[in-house]
Amino acid sequence: MLPLQRPLAEIIRNGELDPGAGEVAVMIPLLLDSGRPVRANLSLHAALLKAIDAAARSRGLTRSGFIASAAR
């Protein structure tokens, strides 16, 4: 379960974040999985595709899995 959305000022006011101590807040987009993959055709420079494939392979991922992970 996700916490309710609140303004950053409220979180600081409640003492849940101390910017003076170097704590920072980071916004992370919530991407809900629809449960079904959708086919997408992309045009990429050959060298970029080679780099994506190498990075995916080194992480044990498919090309699609790597691109999806990078987008998240």
C-alpha positions as CSV (number, residue, x, y, z in Angstrom):
1,M,0.0,0.0,0.0
2,L,1.3,3.4,-0.9
3,P,1.2,6.4,1.5
4,L,-1.0,9.3,0.7
5,Q,0.4,12.1,-1.4
6,R,1.5,15.1,0.7
7,P,3.3,18.3,0.0
8,L,7.1,18.3,0.7
9,A,6.7,21.2,3.1
10,E,4.4,19.1,5.3
11,I,6.9,16.3,5.4
12,I,9.7,18.7,6.5
13,R,7.4,20.4,9.0
14,N,6.5,17.0,10.5
15,G,10.2,16.2,11.0
16,E,10.2,13.3,8.5
17,L,13.0,14.9,6.5
18,D,15.9,17.0,7.7
19,P,17.4,19.0,4.8
20,G,19.9,20.5,7.3
21,A,21.4,17.1,7.9
22,G,21.8,16.5,4.2
23,E,18.6,14.5,3.7
24,V,16.9,15.0,0.3
25,A,13.6,14.1,-1.2
26,V,13.4,12.5,-4.6
27,M,10.3,12.4,-6.8
28,I,9.9,8.9,-8.4
29,P,7.1,8.5,-10.9
30,L,4.6,5.7,-10.2
31,L,4.2,3.5,-13.2
32,L,1.6,0.9,-12.7
33,D,2.0,-2.3,-14.7
34,S,-1.0,-2.9,-17.0
35,G,-0.1,-6.6,-17.1
36,R,0.2,-6.9,-20.8
37,P,3.1,-6.0,-23.1
38,V,2.5,-3.9,-26.2
39,R,4.7,-4.2,-29.3
40,A,6.6,-1.0,-30.2
41,N,8.9,-0.4,-33.2
42,L,11.8,1.9,-32.6
43,S,14.4,3.4,-34.9
44,L,17.8,3.7,-33.3
45,H,21.3,4.4,-34.5
46,A,23.1,1.0,-35.0
47,A,25.8,1.9,-32.5
48,L,23.2,2.8,-29.8
49,L,21.4,-0.5,-30.4
50,K,24.7,-2.4,-30.1
51,A,25.4,-0.6,-26.8
52,I,21.8,-1.4,-25.5
53,D,22.3,-5.1,-26.5
54,A,25.7,-5.3,-24.7
55,A,24.3,-3.6,-21.6
56,A,21.2,-5.9,-21.6
57,R,23.4,-9.0,-22.0
58,S,25.7,-8.0,-19.2
59,R,22.7,-7.7,-16.9
60,G,21.1,-10.9,-18.1
61,L,18.2,-9.0,-19.6
62,T,16.5,-9.0,-23.0
63,R,16.6,-5.9,-25.1
64,S,13.0,-5.1,-24.2
65,G,13.5,-5.8,-20.5
66,F,16.6,-3.5,-20.5
67,I,14.7,-0.6,-22.2
68,A,11.7,-1.0,-19.9
69,S,14.0,-1.0,-16.9
70,A,15.8,2.1,-18.1
71,A,12.5,3.9,-18.7
72,R,11.3,3.2,-15.1
